[in-house]
Amino acid sequence: MVTTIKQNEIKNENWDFLEPTLHTSFISVASKDIYKMNRGTVPRHCSALELQKYRPNCIPYFTFTFHPSSEKTIYIRKYKTILQTLSDLGGIYDIIVLTITSLYCWYNQRSLNRFLKKKILKKDVKAFKEFFPSASENKIEEYM
């Protein structure tokens, strides 16, 4: 029997941006060929010395020959992240993105309003002081 063996690897991919890590490696049979011979008048008993010298009248019952091949099979197991699992369960990913986007829009609008009020009211405070010089600083701060 002549057997050709190949190497197999199983890798785990946990993240999209990292290389898969090797989980295990093993060898399996790629192909095997069985040759049958007619033993005819070959003796049934041979001594160890006769087998070592390979006498033509002393053929072994079985011969196993293994040949390595350059074939290599790689299996990559990809696991889902927590967000992918939650999105598969019921669209949680979309809800999280919507919530974060809504909070950012609210914060951005609030910051823009503050910025514009400061820019516009600085000019108004100067004009206010010109028209009402007796107004105290506290009243001006309340106006802002």
C-alpha positions in Angstrom: 0.0 0.0 0.0 1.3 3.4 -1.0 -0.1 6.4 0.9 0.4 10.1 0.3 -0.1 12.4 3.2 -0.9 16.1 3.4 -0.7 18.8 6.1 -3.9 20.5 7.4 -4.2 23.6 9.6 -7.1 25.0 11.4 -6.9 28.8 12.1 -9.2 31.1 14.1 -10.0 34.6 12.9 -11.4 36.7 15.7 -11.0 40.2 14.3 -11.1 41.6 10.8 -7.8 43.4 10.9 -5.6 40.8 12.6 -4.0 37.7 11.0 -5.7 34.4 11.8 -4.1 32.5 14.7 -3.1 28.8 14.3 -5.4 26.6 16.4 -4.2 23.1 15.4 -2.2 21.3 12.8 -2.6 17.7 11.7 -1.7 15.3 8.9 -4.3 13.4 6.9 -4.3 10.9 4.0 -4.4 12.6 0.6 -4.5 9.4 -1.5 -3.7 5.7 -1.1 -3.1 3.0 -3.6 -3.4 -0.7 -2.9 -1.3 -3.1 -4.9 -2.2 -6.7 -4.8 0.4 -9.4 -5.5 0.0 -13.0 -6.2 2.1 -14.9 -3.7 1.9 -18.2 -5.5 4.5 -20.6 -4.1 6.1 -18.1 -1.7 6.9 -19.8 1.7 4.7 -18.8 4.6 7.5 -18.5 7.1 10.6 -16.4 6.7 13.3 -15.5 9.2 14.1 -11.9 10.2 17.5 -12.3 8.4 15.8 -13.4 5.1 13.4 -10.4 5.3 16.2 -7.9 5.9 18.1 -9.2 2.8 14.9 -9.3 0.7 15.2 -12.7 -0.8 12.9 -13.0 -3.9 11.3 -16.1 -2.5 10.4 -14.3 0.8 7.9 -11.5 0.0 6.2 -9.8 3.0 2.5 -9.9 3.4 2.1 -6.2 3.7 4.2 -3.2 2.9 3.2 0.3 3.9 4.9 3.2 2.1 4.2 6.8 3.1 5.1 9.7 0.8 4.7 13.4 1.8 3.0 15.7 -0.6 3.3 19.5 -1.0 -0.4 19.8 -0.6 -1.6 21.9 2.4 -5.2 22.6 3.3 -6.0 25.6 5.6 -9.4 25.9 7.3 -10.2 29.3 8.7 -12.9 29.6 11.4 -14.3 33.1 11.6 -16.2 34.1 14.8 -18.7 36.9 15.0 -18.0 40.0 17.1 -20.5 41.0 19.9 -22.0 43.8 17.7 -22.5 41.4 14.8 -24.2 38.8 17.0 -26.5 41.5 18.5 -27.4 42.8 15.1 -28.3 39.3 13.9 -30.5 38.9 17.0 -32.7 41.8 16.2 -31.0 44.8 14.6 -29.4 46.1 17.8 -26.4 47.3 15.8 -28.7 49.7 13.9 -30.3 51.0 17.0 -26.9 51.6 18.7 -25.7 53.5 15.6 -29.0 55.6 15.5 -28.7 56.4 19.2 -25.0 57.5 18.9 -25.8 59.6 15.8 -28.7 61.3 17.4 -26.7 62.2 20.5 -23.9 63.5 18.4 -26.3 65.7 16.3 -27.9 67.1 19.5 -24.5 67.9 21.0 -23.2 69.4 17.7 -26.3 71.7 17.4 -26.0 72.8 21.0 -22.3 73.6 20.6 -23.0 75.5 17.4 -25.7 77.6 19.1 -23.3 78.4 22.0 -20.6 79.4 19.6 -22.9 81.7 17.6 -24.4 83.3 20.7 -20.9 84.2 22.0 -19.8 85.7 18.6 -23.1 87.6 18.2 -23.6 88.7 21.8 -20.1 90.1 22.2 -21.0 92.8 19.6 -24.4 93.3 21.3 -22.8 93.8 24.8 -20.6 96.5 23.5 -23.6 98.2 21.9 -25.6 97.7 25.1 -23.0 99.4 27.2 -22.9 102.4 24.8 -26.7 102.9 25.1 -27.0 102.1 28.8 -23.8 103.1 30.6 -25.4 102.8 34.0 -26.3 99.1 33.6 -24.3 96.8 35.9 -22.2 93.9 34.8 -24.7 91.4 36.5 -27.5 92.6 34.2 -25.3 92.2 31.2 -24.3 88.7 32.2 -28.0 87.8 32.6 -28.7 89.1 29.1 -25.9 86.8 27.7 
